[in-house]
Every structure is written in C-alpha cells, then in structure tokens.
Amino acid sequence: MQTATLPARIEMLGVELDPLTMRQAVETVLGWTRDEVATRCRYVVTPNVDHIVLLQHHAGLQAAYEEADLILADGAPVVWASHLLGRSLPDRIPGSDLTPAIFAAAPTDRTLKVFLLGAMPGVAEVAAANIEERWPQVKVTGCYSPPMGFEKSPAENNKILDLIAAAAPDLLIVGVGAPKQELWVHQHCERLAARAALCVGATIDFLAGEKSRAPKWMRRVGLEWAHRLATEPRRLASRYARDAWIFPQIVLRSYFGNSRSPK
C-alpha cells in the first residue's frame, strides 16, 4: 500500500522501492504518527542484500513487502545496483539511522510516544532511558523482550498486542530480526494499536549501547557490513557468503532482463 503523496515507487531486483531522501522518510513517518483517523498501523521495511535474496523465493516476506507502506533501501549494494540499473535511489536509509532521525525531528511541543519490542531482556529498558535523555520530546511508554518462538504462540502474540495497546504508542520500534519482524508486523498490523511501526533489526541494541555501529566513515562508503561481520562472524559469515554469491546474479539478471532465478 502506497501513500498518494509519495513519489512513484521504482521496481528493481524483484521488489518495489520508495525513492525517498532521509528527510522525506522522516517527515512521512512523523506524519503518520499524527494521523488520528488511520484504520491500521502503517509500517516500514528496509531491504538490504539479505532481504533481496530472500524475496526471490520467500512468499511470506513477499506478502509483507506488498503491504508495506514504505520500502526504503538499507543496504549500500542495493543503492549501487539502482545506479547500475538506471533507477537511481536518492539515499540509503538504514533503519538504525531512520529511527534516531525521527526522534530528533519530533516536534518539541508534542510528545512522541514510542514502544520498543525486541532485544534481550533489560536491553530495551536501557535504550528507553538513553532515548528519553537524548530526546526529551520522546517518551517510551512500553518495552518488551519477547521469548524465542513467540511468533508461533497465539497466547504470547495476544499478550504483546495487549501490552502495545495499553501503552498506546504513536510509533512501534520492532527489532526481533529479519524476516521475523516483517512477517510479524504484516500479520498483526490490523490489530497493532500504534499509528506506525518500523522493522529495524538491531536498532534497539544500538540505542542501548549493547552493540556498536560501524564508524561513520565505514557507513559513508558502504562498508558497515564489514564491521557487522567482524563483530558477529559466527552468526553472519554463512549468510553473507550466500548473499555474496546470489545477489550479483540477481543484479545481472535484472540488468540483462533474464527472468531465471539464481540457485
């Protein structure tokens, strides 16, 4: 679902993307948080290389993307590919940058209420304290660290939805890992008592200082992936190796107009 005031989406690599600048993305999400007549929670997804690879065959993730209200390129290789394919995206917008940018841009004359869903127990509470200290106009009205496998438990899902409803946030920050977070928000967006939701991976950990982000120069030149790999090699090495093999095939297939899927 696409908001009428946004620029037309561009299609590439098997997904549609919103060609927005960071400023446009921030203004759009903040506009949603002030919308008192919305009928469901609008949500944002931020595809990186791994998402692009998964989207070639993952029907559930494809459905989540089809209903997403904003699809913003996270990975630098996705932006580079857009230039190669003649569909230049204006900006790279990682969720870990978008979230604090929204907090910073929130009006000081109105409280932005936020719920943090994700991270290990206790981490979201540290992130909440850091957020409120840095951005006084932001109030974290609730935090919850869901247990492993929560998405398969109707009782646990109902508990989470009730917690969010009780906190009545304007903005829900979901950091439970991809593609779980995108699938979960898509499944429950009609019941989510928040005006907007961001599916943003490790952002809660970053805000808590639990994980360190790459230095700014690495982010600027598109090497944040290398920093992540160096800090979490056991978790990321096999995924990055798979993606490094398949993603170039997807780009070349798009460039030459070949519809065959890579193996």
C-alpha positions in Angstrom: 0.0 0.0 0.0 1.5 3.3 -1.0 0.6 6.8 0.3 -0.6 9.1 -2.6 1.7 12.0 -1.7 4.9 9.9 -2.1 6.9 9.7 -5.3 6.1 6.8 -7.5 7.9 3.6 -6.5 10.6 2.1 -8.7 10.8 -1.7 -9.4 14.1 -3.4 -9.4 15.6 -6.7 -8.2 12.2 -8.2 -7.7 10.9 -5.5 -5.3 9.4 -2.1 -5.4 11.3 0.7 -3.5 10.3 4.2 -2.4 12.9 6.6 -3.8 12.9 8.9 -0.8 15.6 11.0 0.9 16.1 10.6 4.6 14.3 13.9 5.2 11.3 12.7 3.2 11.2 9.4 5.0 11.3 11.1 8.4 8.6 13.6 7.5 6.4 10.8 6.2 6.6 8.6 9.3 6.1 11.6 11.6 3.0 12.5 9.6 1.7 9.0 10.2 2.2 9.3 14.0 -0.1 12.4 14.0 -2.8 10.7 11.9 -5.8 10.2 14.2 -8.1 8.6 11.6 -5.8 5.8 10.3 -7.6 2.4 10.1 -4.5 0.3 10.7 -0.8 0.6 11.7 1.3 1.7 8.8 4.7 0.0 8.6 8.2 0.5 7.2 10.6 -2.2 5.9 14.3 -1.5 5.0 15.6 -4.1 2.5 19.3 -4.9 2.5 21.1 -7.5 0.4 19.8 -10.4 2.5 16.2 -9.2 2.1 16.6 -9.0 -1.7 17.9 -12.6 -1.7 15.1 -13.9 0.5 12.5 -12.0 -1.6 13.3 -14.2 -4.6 11.6 -17.2 -3.0 10.0 -16.3 0.4 6.3 -16.0 -0.2 5.6 -14.7 3.3 8.2 -11.9 3.0 6.9 -11.0 -0.5 3.4 -10.6 1.0 4.8 -8.4 3.8 6.5 -6.2 1.3 3.5 -5.9 -0.9 1.5 -4.4 2.0 4.4 -2.3 3.4 3.7 1.5 3.4 7.3 2.4 3.0 10.1 0.3 1.4 13.4 2.1 2.0 16.8 0.8 0.8 19.1 -0.1 3.7 22.0 -1.9 2.1 24.6 0.1 0.2 24.8 -2.6 -2.5 21.1 -2.1 -3.2 21.7 1.6 -3.8 24.7 0.9 -6.0 22.6 -1.6 -8.0 20.0 1.0 -8.5 22.6 3.2 -10.3 23.7 0.4 -12.4 20.1 -0.4 -13.4 19.3 3.2 -14.2 16.8 3.6 -11.3 19.0 5.7 -9.0 17.8 5.8 -5.4 18.5 9.2 -3.8 19.6 7.9 -0.4 20.5 4.9 1.7 18.2 4.8 4.6 19.1 2.2 7.2 16.6 1.6 10.0 19.3 2.3 12.5 19.7 5.8 11.1 16.0 6.4 10.4 14.9 5.7 14.0 17.1 8.3 15.7 16.4 10.8 12.9 12.7 10.5 13.6 13.3 11.1 17.3 15.5 14.1 16.6 12.9 15.6 14.2 9.9 15.1 16.5 8.3 18.4 17.5 9.3 19.7 20.9 5.7 20.9 21.6 4.2 17.4 21.4 5.3 14.1 23.0 6.1 11.3 20.6 5.1 8.1 22.4 7.2 5.0 21.5 7.1 1.3 22.3 10.3 -0.9 22.0 9.7 -4.5 21.0 12.8 -6.7 20.8 16.4 -7.2 22.1 17.4 -9.3 25.1 15.7 -8.8 28.5 16.7 -5.5 30.0 18.3 -4.0 26.9 15.2 -2.1 25.7 14.9 -0.5 29.1 18.4 0.8 28.8 17.6 2.0 25.3 14.5 3.7 26.6 16.5 5.7 29.2 19.0 6.7 26.6 16.3 7.8 24.2 14.5 10.0 26.8 17.7 11.5 28.0 18.8 12.5 24.5 15.4 13.4 23.0 13.2 14.8 25.8 10.3 15.1 23.4 10.2 11.3 23.1 8.5 9.2 25.7 9.0 5.4 25.8 5.6 4.2 27.1 6.5 0.5 26.9 9.2 -2.1 26.4 9.0 -5.9 25.9 11.6 -8.6 25.1 9.6 -11.5 23.5 10.8 -15.1 24.2 12.2 -17.3 21.4 9.4 -18.7 19.2 6.9 -16.0 20.4 5.6 -15.6 16.8 4.2 -19.2 16.9 2.3 -18.7 20.2 -1.2 -17.2 19.9 -1.1 -16.5 23.7 2.2 -14.7 23.5 1.1 -12.7 20.5 -2.1 -11.6 22.2 0.0 -10.6 25.3 2.3 -8.5 23.1 -0.7 -6.9 21.3 -2.3 -6.1 24.7 0.9 -4.6 26.0 1.2 -2.3 23.0 -2.5 -1.3 23.3 -2.1 -0.4 26.9 1.0 1.7 26.1 -0.9 3.5 23.3 2.3 4.4 21.3 2.5 6.6 18.3 5.4 4.7 17.0 6.4 1.0 17.4 10.0 0.0 17.0 10.3 -3.7 16.2 13.7 -5.3 16.5 13.4 -9.1 16.5 15.4 -9.8 13.4 14.5 -10.3 9.8 12.4 -11.7 8.3 10.6 -12.5 11.6 9.9 -8.8 12.3 8.5 -8.1 8.9 6.3 -11.2 8.9 5.0 -10.5 12.4 4.1 -6.8 11.8 2.4 -7.8 8.5 0.4 -10.5 10.2 -0.8 -8.2 13.0 -0.9 -4.7 11.5 -4.7 -4.6 11.6 -4.6 -5.2 15.4 -1.5 -3.2 16.3 -2.5 -0.2 18.4 0.2 2.1 17.1 0.0 4.5 14.2 3.2 3.5 12.7 5.8 0.7 13.0 9.5 0.4 12.0 11.0 -3.0 11.3 14.6 -2.1 12.2 16.6 -5.1 13.3 19.4 -4.4 15.8 18.4 -0.7 16.3 17.3 -1.2 19.9 20.6 -2.8 20.7 22.4 0.2 19.1 20.3 2.7 21.1 21.1 0.8 24.3 24.8 0.7 23.5 24.6 -3.1 23.6 26.1 -3.3 20.1 28.4 -0.8 18.4 27.7 0.6 15.0 30.4 0.9 12.4 32.4 4.1 12.4 30.8 6.9 10.3 33.4 6.7 7.6 32.6 3.0 7.0 28.9 3.7 6.9 29.6 6.6 4.4 31.4 4.4 2.0 29.1 1.4 2.3 31.3 -0.8 4.5 29.0 -1.2 7.5 28.5 -4.9 6.6 32.3 -5.5 7.1 32.0 -4.1 10.6 29.0 -6.3 11.4 30.8 -9.3 10.0 33.9 -8.6 12.1 31.8 -8.2 15.3 29.4 -11.2 14.7 31.3 -13.6 12.5 29.7 -16.8 13.7 26.2 -15.5 13.2 26.8 -13.7 9.9 29.5 -15.4 8.0 27.4 -18.1 6.3 24.6 -15.6 5.5 27.0 -13.1 4.0 28.7 -15.8 1.9 25.4 -17.0 0.5 24.3 -13.4 -0.2 27.6 -12.5 -1.9 27.1 -15.4 -4.3 23.4 -14.9 -5.1 23.0 -11.1 -5.0 25.3 -10.4 -8.0 23.3 -13.0 -10.0 20.1 -11.1 -9.2 21.6 -7.8 -10.3 22.9 -9.3 -13.6 19.6 -11.0 -14.2 17.9 -7.6 -13.8 20.4 -5.9 -16.0 20.1 -8.3 -18.9 16.4 -8.9 -18.4 16.6 -12.6 -17.7 13.8 -13.9 -15.5 15.5 -17.1 -14.3 16.1 -17.3 -10.6 19.6 -18.0 -9.2 20.1 -21.2 -7.4 
